[in-house]
Amino acid sequence: MPTPVFLTVDTEIMWRHHVAGHDAEILYSRSFEPGGVGISYQLSVLARFGLKATYFVDPMPALVYGLDPIKRIVATILAAGQEVQLHLHPNWTGAKLGDGGAANGPANINDLSQAAQRDLIGGACDLLVAAGAPMPIAFRGGNYGANDDTLAVLAELAFCYDSSHNGAAHPSPSAIGLPADQIAPIEHQGIVEVPVTLIEDAPGKLRHFQICALSAAEMRAALDHAVANDHAALTIVNHGFELANRQGTAPNAVHVARFDALCDMLADQRDALPTTHFSDRPALALGQSDWPVHPNLVRRTWRQAEQLWSNLVAERAA
């Protein structure tokens, strides 16, 4: 059976640019279109390879900057035929314009009571829909911060999926009551949890499948492992800003090359690894005993060398 792939992109106005006090256009550019390799670039690559992606969009910055930037990015994503689902960083609930980030709400949604989470997620849904998105059915907490209360709230609000469980960030801030190495979709607290895919970086050490976290060789190994072992799903993480340097002023060549290579791999294996939207409601085998690909010293060493070059060279690009 094919293994459905959820290629997900956390999409948000970046807190660091809010802290820096950039004007609205620079804030938008460096968060959503940094260095010419942001959302529009990613959408063009996805279109070229005929791939589907889910953009988890955080509407909470609208509390500070208004709905216009959220409307603009939602329209860009939907016009490209990709889907929008709900992302949420609760620190924006306390934010104020022009204070350098001094005021902020809690870092993670699981810092809140279940009742407060219900109010926050319900309000975020209203904002996202007001920005032009369909009613969301899938959710990812900012920083992967969610717990069992979060899932119970999502089920109550008629969500179908959550994708906050990340074993590499477990038990904090990713605090859902599942094993750290749970990578197969599973019904939990009345909702289908679709965990972020992991690799075993070293014996007993987990690393999540994210563009800036894995080399192309590690990504290929994880894809091949999923196919060879009939995994129920594979969930990949990217960010709208992740292919650029931290300042959002230039591409990070390492990350761009990884993204392009990943899309090429997924296109080559589309029969075995079809990309899908949550709104497609793909048939998922729930509760399988899937496991992360085992460590490989050569792959790990190559990635560490890449990361060193990325940090010392690509991240310093003007």
JORA-V312143 format. One record per backbone hydrogen bond with DSSP energy under -0.5 kcal/mol. CO is the residue of the C=O (numbers start at 0). NH is the residue of the N-H. If there is no record, write none. Layout:
# JORA-V312143
co | nh
CO | NH
CO | NH
This chain:
# JORA-V312143
co | nh
1 | 3
3 | 5
3 | 233
4 | 6
4 | 275
5 | 7
5 | 235
6 | 53
7 | 237
8 | 55
9 | 11
9 | 239
10 | 57
13 | 16
13 | 17
14 | 18
15 | 19
16 | 20
16 | 21
17 | 20
22 | 26
23 | 27
24 | 28
25 | 29
26 | 30
27 | 31
27 | 32
28 | 32
31 | 38
32 | 35
33 | 36
37 | 41
38 | 42
39 | 43
40 | 44
41 | 45
42 | 46
43 | 47
44 | 48
45 | 49
45 | 50
46 | 49
52 | 54
52 | 82
53 | 8
53 | 55
54 | 56
54 | 84
55 | 10
56 | 58
56 | 86
58 | 61
59 | 62
60 | 63
60 | 64
61 | 65
66 | 70
67 | 71
68 | 72
69 | 73
70 | 74
71 | 75
72 | 76
73 | 77
74 | 78
75 | 79
76 | 79
76 | 81
77 | 80
82 | 54
84 | 56
85 | 139
86 | 58
87 | 89
87 | 141
88 | 91
89 | 92
90 | 93
90 | 104
91 | 94
95 | 98
98 | 101
107 | 110
108 | 111
112 | 116
113 | 117
114 | 118
115 | 119
116 | 120
117 | 121
118 | 122
119 | 123
120 | 124
121 | 125
122 | 126
123 | 127
124 | 128
125 | 129
126 | 130
127 | 132
128 | 131
136 | 159
136 | 160
137 | 85
138 | 162
139 | 87
140 | 143
141 | 144
143 | 145
144 | 108
145 | 174
146 | 150
147 | 151
148 | 152
149 | 153
150 | 154
151 | 155
152 | 156
153 | 158
154 | 157
159 | 191
160 | 138
161 | 193
163 | 165
164 | 195
165 | 168
166 | 169
168 | 173
172 | 145
172 | 174
174 | 147
175 | 177
178 | 181
180 | 182
184 | 286
185 | 192
187 | 190
190 | 187
190 | 192
191 | 161
191 | 193
192 | 185
192 | 194
196 | 208
197 | 292
198 | 200
198 | 206
201 | 204
203 | 205
204 | 200
204 | 201
206 | 198
207 | 209
208 | 236
209 | 212
209 | 213
214 | 218
215 | 219
216 | 220
217 | 221
218 | 222
219 | 223
220 | 224
221 | 225
222 | 226
223 | 227
224 | 228
225 | 230
226 | 229
231 | 3
233 | 5
233 | 235
234 | 196
235 | 7
236 | 210
237 | 9
238 | 241
240 | 243
242 | 251
244 | 247
247 | 34
249 | 244
250 | 252
251 | 255
252 | 256
253 | 257
254 | 258
255 | 259
256 | 260
257 | 261
258 | 262
259 | 263
260 | 264
261 | 265
262 | 266
263 | 267
264 | 268
266 | 269
268 | 272
271 | 2
273 | 4
276 | 279
277 | 280
283 | 285
284 | 287
287 | 289
292 | 199
295 | 299
296 | 300
297 | 301
298 | 302
299 | 303
300 | 304
301 | 305
302 | 306
303 | 307
304 | 308
305 | 309
306 | 310
307 | 311
308 | 312
308 | 313
309 | 314
312 | 315
313 | 316
